[in-house]
Amino acid sequence: MSTIDLNKIKKVQAKKEAKKSKGTKGESLLNKEIQLFGKGASDKDKIKFYQQLSILLEAGVDIKGAIEVCGEETKKKKLKKAIGNIQESIVNGESFSEALEKTEQFSNYEYFSLKIGEETGQLKTVLKQLVVFYKNRIKQKRLFVSALSYPLMVLLFSFGAVIFMLKFIVPIFTDVFQRFGNELPAATQMVIQASNIVGKYFLPFLLISAIVTGLLYAQRKTDWFRKITAKIVCSIPVLGKIIKKLYTIQLCQGMALMIESRVPILQIVELQSKMIDFYPINEALEKCKKEIFGGALLYESLSKNSFFDSRFLTLVKVGEASNCLGQIFKELADAYLQEVEYETGILSNIIEPILIIFIGLIVGAILIAMYLPMFQLSNGMGV
C-alpha cells in the first residue's frame, strides 16, 4: 500500500493559494477560468489527453513516447505548451506525476492519483479512472446547466421586458392620461407610480447592484460567504436538493478513484476536503479527518454531520464492514446521478410553464392597467 505525506498535500495547496492571491496587474476577471479544482486545462482537454495517453500505454509505448505523441496531436496552445513542459521534465529525470504537477494546469487531485498509479504500477488504470471521472463531471455540469439555463433566460428577458415597459411605454400613456384630466383607476395609478420609481432610481439601482456584486465576488472564497451561500442554495426547494446531490456525486467519484488507487483513507479525506469547493462538504470532511485520526471509522465520523443522508451513511457502513468501500462509492455515484437526471428533467418541466404564466400575468396586468382609463373614456363618450 502506498502512502502520501499529508504535509506534501498542504504544501502543494499552499503554493497554489499563494500564487492565486498574488495575481497579476491588469488581469481581467473575464479571462479567468473558474473550475471546481482551480484554473487549468478544461475537462474536455483532460479527457482527450488521459484517454490518448492510456491507449498509447496499453499499446506498449513508453511514457516519454506517449507524451510526445499527445503533444503532437494537441492543437490548443495552452495544453500543447503544458505537455511540452511535461515531456521536458520527464527527459530531465522527473516522474510523470511530478512533471504534470509543475505545469500548474492540473489539480492536486490528478497529481496524487497519478503519483499513486506510478508507485503501485497501476498508471494505466488510474488514467482510465480519470477519464471516467471527468466525463461524469461534464455530464453533471450539463445537467445543472440544462435545468437552470432556460428558466434564467426567461427570467432575465422578462425582467428586461417589464423594466422596458415601465421606463419607456408607461410614460407615453401617462402623458396621454394627463390630457384627459379624469381621475385614474387605482391599478393605473399603481403602475404609473412604479414607472416613476423605475425612471428615477433605475440607474442608481444598476450602479449599486454592480458594486454589491463586485464586493460579493471579491468575498466568494471567504468561509463566511461560502457558508451563507451554501445554506441559501441548499434551502431552495428542489434545486437545493439537486445541488447537494451533485456535490455528493463528486465526493463519491473522488473517493472511489482514490480508494481504488490504494490511498489510505485519512489521506483521501484530506485530499477530498481540499478538492471539493462546497462549504458543507469541506466542513464535514475537516471534522471527519480529525475523527479518523483519533481512531474512528469513516462511517462513524461522517454520521456526525447532517449533510449526508441515511442511505449514504448506511452504504458507507456496509462498504467498510465488507471491505468494498470503493465499489460502494461507485454505486452511490451512479444512483445519485440517475436521480439528478430525473429531478432536473422534472424541474425544467415545472419551472418553464410557471415562469411563462407568471411573467404573462405581470405583463398583462400592466397592459390592462394602462388601457383601463381608455375603456372608461370610451364608455363615457358612448353614454
C-alpha positions in Angstrom: 0.0 0.0 0.0 1.4 3.4 -1.0 1.3 6.4 1.3 1.3 10.1 0.7 2.7 12.6 3.2 -0.1 14.9 4.3 2.4 17.8 4.6 3.0 17.4 0.8 -0.7 17.9 0.2 -0.7 21.0 2.3 2.5 22.3 0.7 1.1 21.9 -2.8 -2.2 23.5 -1.9 -0.5 26.4 -0.1 1.8 27.1 -3.0 -1.2 27.3 -5.4 -3.2 29.5 -3.0 -0.2 31.9 -2.6 0.2 32.2 -6.3 -3.6 32.7 -6.7 -3.6 35.5 -4.1 -0.6 37.3 -5.7 -2.3 37.7 -9.0 -1.1 39.9 -11.9 -1.7 43.6 -12.6 -4.4 44.3 -15.1 -5.7 40.8 -15.2 -9.3 40.7 -16.4 -11.8 38.7 -14.5 -13.4 37.7 -17.8 -10.2 35.8 -18.7 -10.2 33.7 -15.6 -11.5 30.1 -15.9 -13.5 29.2 -12.8 -13.4 25.4 -12.3 -14.1 23.1 -9.4 -10.4 22.2 -8.9 -8.9 25.5 -9.9 -7.6 27.2 -13.0 -6.1 24.9 -15.7 -6.8 22.7 -18.7 -10.5 22.2 -19.4 -12.3 19.0 -18.6 -12.6 18.1 -22.3 -8.9 18.6 -22.8 -8.1 16.4 -19.9 -10.4 13.6 -21.1 -8.7 13.6 -24.5 -5.3 13.7 -23.0 -5.8 11.0 -20.5 -7.7 8.8 -23.0 -5.0 9.1 -25.6 -2.3 8.5 -23.0 -3.9 5.3 -21.7 -4.4 3.9 -25.2 -0.7 4.5 -26.1 0.5 2.9 -22.8 -1.8 -0.1 -23.4 -0.2 -0.4 -26.9 3.2 -0.7 -25.3 4.5 2.8 -25.9 6.7 4.1 -23.0 5.5 7.2 -21.1 8.0 9.5 -22.9 6.9 8.4 -26.3 3.2 8.6 -25.3 3.6 12.2 -24.1 5.4 13.2 -27.3 2.6 11.8 -29.4 0.0 13.5 -27.3 1.8 16.8 -27.7 1.9 16.4 -31.5 -1.8 15.7 -31.6 -2.9 18.5 -29.4 -3.9 21.7 -31.2 -4.7 24.0 -28.2 -1.6 26.2 -27.5 -2.1 26.2 -23.7 -2.3 22.4 -23.4 0.4 21.9 -26.0 2.8 24.0 -24.0 1.9 22.2 -20.8 2.5 18.8 -22.5 5.8 20.1 -23.9 6.9 21.1 -20.4 5.9 17.6 -19.1 7.9 16.0 -21.8 11.0 18.1 -21.0 10.7 17.3 -17.2 10.5 13.6 -17.9 13.6 13.8 -20.1 15.3 15.5 -17.1 14.5 12.5 -14.9 11.3 13.5 -13.2 8.3 11.3 -12.9 5.1 11.9 -14.9 3.1 13.0 -11.9 5.8 15.4 -10.8 6.2 16.8 -14.3 2.4 17.2 -14.6 2.2 19.0 -11.2 4.9 21.5 -12.2 2.8 22.8 -15.1 0.1 24.0 -12.7 -2.5 23.2 -15.4 -3.8 20.1 -13.4 -5.3 19.7 -10.0 -3.8 18.2 -6.8 -6.4 15.5 -7.3 -4.8 14.4 -10.5 -1.3 14.7 -9.3 -1.8 12.5 -6.3 -3.9 10.0 -8.2 -1.2 9.6 -10.9 1.5 9.5 -8.2 -0.2 6.6 -6.6 -0.7 5.0 -10.0 3.0 5.2 -10.7 4.0 3.9 -7.3 1.7 0.9 -7.5 2.2 0.1 -11.2 -1.5 1.0 -11.9 -0.9 4.1 -14.0 -3.0 2.9 -16.9 -5.9 2.1 -14.6 -5.7 5.5 -12.9 -5.7 7.2 -16.3 -8.9 5.3 -17.3 -10.4 6.2 -14.0 -9.6 9.9 -14.6 -11.3 9.7 -18.0 -14.4 8.3 -16.4 -14.3 10.9 -13.6 -14.1 13.9 -16.0 -16.7 12.5 -18.3 -19.1 12.2 -15.4 -18.2 15.7 -14.2 -19.0 17.2 -17.6 -22.3 15.3 -17.6 -23.1 16.7 -14.2 -22.4 20.3 -15.4 -24.7 19.8 -18.4 -27.5 18.5 -16.2 -27.2 21.5 -13.9 -27.0 24.0 -16.8 -29.9 22.4 -18.6 -32.0 22.7 -15.5 -31.2 26.4 -15.0 -30.3 27.9 -18.3 -33.8 28.2 -19.8 -35.5 29.5 -16.6 -32.8 32.0 -16.1 -33.0 33.2 -19.7 -36.8 33.6 -19.4 -36.4 35.5 -16.1 -33.8 37.9 -17.5 -35.7 38.5 -20.7 -39.0 39.0 -18.8 -37.4 41.3 -16.2 -35.9 43.4 -19.1 -39.3 43.5 -20.8 -41.1 44.7 -17.7 -38.4 47.3 -17.0 -38.6 48.5 -20.6 -42.4 48.8 -20.4 -42.3 50.8 -17.1 -39.5 53.1 -18.2 -40.5 53.8 -21.8 -44.0 52.6 -22.6 -45.9 53.6 -19.5 -44.6 57.3 -19.6 -46.2 57.6 -23.1 -49.6 56.6 -21.7 -49.1 58.9 -18.7 -48.7 61.9 -20.9 -52.0 61.0 -22.7 -53.8 60.4 -19.4 -52.8 63.9 -18.1 -54.7 65.4 -21.0 -57.9 63.7 -20.0 -58.0 65.3 -16.7 -60.0 62.5 -15.2 -59.2 60.5 -12.1 -57.3 57.4 -13.0 -58.2 53.9 -11.7 -56.2 52.6 -8.7 -54.4 49.9 -10.8 -53.3 52.5 -13.3 -52.0 54.8 -10.6 -50.0 52.0 -9.1 -48.4 51.2 -12.5 -47.6 54.9 -13.1 -46.0 55.1 -9.6 -43.9 52.0 -10.4 -42.9 53.6 -13.7 -41.8 56.8 -11.9 -39.8 54.8 -9.4 -38.0 52.9 -12.2 -37.3 56.1 -14.1 -35.9 57.8 -11.1 -33.9 55.0 -9.5 -33.1 52.6 -12.3 -29.5 53.9 -13.0 -28.6 54.2 -9.3 -30.0 50.7 -8.8 -27.8 49.3 -11.5 -24.8 51.1 -10.1 -25.4 49.8 -6.6 -26.1 46.3 -7.9 -22.8 46.3 -9.8 -20.9 47.5 -6.7 -22.6 44.9 -4.4 -21.9 42.2 -7.0 -18.3 43.1 -7.2 -17.9 43.2 -3.4 -19.6 39.8 -3.1 -17.4 38.4 -5.9 -14.3 39.5 -4.1 -15.5 37.7 -0.9 -16.5 34.5 -2.7 -13.6 32.5 -1.3 -14.1 33.5 2.3 -15.6 31.0 4.7 -18.4 33.2 5.9 -19.5 33.9 2.3 -19.3 30.2 1.2 -21.2 29.2 4.3 -24.0 31.6 3.8 -24.4 31.0 0.1 -24.3 27.2 0.6 -27.0 27.5 3.2 -29.2 29.6 1.0 -28.7 27.4 -2.0 -29.4 24.2 -0.1 -32.6 25.7 1.3 -34.1 26.3 -2.2 -36.9 23.8 -2.8 -35.9 21.0 -5.3 -32.9 22.9 -6.7 -31.1 22.8 -3.4 -31.6 19.0 -3.2 -30.2 18.6 -6.7 -27.1 20.7 -5.9 -26.4 18.7 -2.7 -26.6 15.5 -4.8 -24.3 16.9 -7.5 -21.6 17.6 -4.9 -22.2 14.3 -3.2 -21.6 12.6 -6.6 -18.3 14.4 -7.0 -17.3 13.2 -3.5 -18.3 9.6 -4.2 -16.4 9.6 -7.5 -13.3 11.0 -5.9 -13.4 8.6 -3.0 -13.9 5.6 -5.3 -11.0 6.7 -7.5 -8.6 7.2 -4.6 -9.7 4.0 -2.8 -9.0 2.0 -5.9 -5.6 3.7 -6.2 -4.9 2.3 -2.7 -4.6 5.6 -0.9 -5.0 5.4 2.9 -8.4 6.7 4.0 -7.1 9.5 6.1 -5.2 10.9 3.2 -8.2 10.5 0.9 -10.3 12.6 3.2 -7.5 15.2 3.5 -7.3 15.4 -0.3 -11.1 15.5 -0.9 -11.6 18.3 1.6 -9.3 20.5 -0.5 -10.6 19.4 -3.9 -14.4 19.9 -3.5 -15.4 23.6 -3.4 -18.6 23.3 -1.4 -18.5 24.5 2.2 -20.8 21.9 3.9 -18.7 19.0 2.4 -15.4 20.8 3.3 -16.6 21.3 6.9 -17.8 17.7 7.2 -14.5 16.3 5.8 -12.4 18.5 8.0 -14.2 17.2 11.1 -14.1 13.7 9.6 -10.3 13.9 9.3 -9.9 14.7 13.0 -12.2 11.8 13.9 -10.4 9.3 11.7 -7.1 10.5 13.1 -8.4 9.7 16.5 -9.3 6.1 15.5 -12.9 6.4 14.3 -14.2 4.7 11.2 -15.2 6.7 8.2 -18.9 5.9 8.8 -18.8 7.0 12.4 -17.2 10.3 11.5 -19.5 11.1 8.6 -22.6 10.2 10.6 -22.0 13.1 12.9 -22.7 15.5 10.1 -26.3 16.2 9.0 -25.3 16.9 5.3 -25.2 13.2 4.4 -28.5 11.2 4.2 -29.2 7.9 5.8 -28.8 5.9 2.6 -25.3 7.3 2.1 -24.2 6.6 5.6 -25.7 3.1 5.6 -24.0 2.0 2.5 -20.7 3.5 3.7 -21.0 1.5 6.8 -21.7 -1.7 4.8 -18.7 -0.9 2.5 -16.3 -0.5 5.4 -17.6 -3.7 7.0 -17.3 -5.8 3.8 -14.1 -4.1 2.6 -15.6 -3.0 -0.7 -15.9 0.8 0.0 -14.6 1.7 -3.4 -17.4 -0.2 -5.1 -20.0 1.2 -2.7 -18.9 4.8 -3.6 -19.2 4.0 -7.3 -22.7 2.6 -6.9 -23.7 5.6 -4.8 -22.4 8.0 -7.5 -24.4 6.2 -10.2 -27.5 6.1 -8.1 -27.3 9.8 -7.3 -26.6 10.7 -10.9 -29.7 8.9 -12.1 -31.8 10.7 -9.5 -30.3 14.1 -10.6 -31.1 13.4 -14.2 -34.7 12.6 -13.3 -35.1 15.6 -10.9 -33.5 18.1 -13.4 -36.0 16.9 -16.0 -38.9 17.5 -13.6 -37.5 20.8 -12.5 -37.3 22.1 -16.1 -40.8 20.8 -16.9 -42.3 22.5 -13.9 -40.4 25.8 -13.9 -40.8 26.7 -17.6 -44.6 26.9 -17.7 -44.8 28.5 -14.2 -42.4 31.3 -15.3 -44.2 31.9 -18.6 -47.6 32.1 -16.8 -46.1 34.4 -14.1 -44.5 36.8 -16.5 -47.5 36.7 -18.7 -49.7 37.8 -15.8 -47.3 40.7 -14.9 -47.2 42.0 -18.5 -50.9 41.5 -18.9 -51.6 43.4 -15.7 -49.5 46.3 -16.8 -51.3 46.5 -20.2 -54.8 46.2 -18.7 -53.9 48.9 -16.1 -52.8 51.2 -19.0 -55.9 50.6 -21.1 -58.5 50.9 -18.3 -58.7 54.7 -18.5 -59.3 54.4 -22.2 -62.1 52.0 -21.7 -63.7 54.3 -19.1 -63.3 57.2 -21.5 -64.9 55.3 -24.4 -67.8 54.3 -22.2 -68.3 57.8 -21.0 -68.3 59.1 -24.6 -70.8 56.3 -25.5 -73.1 57.5 -22.8 
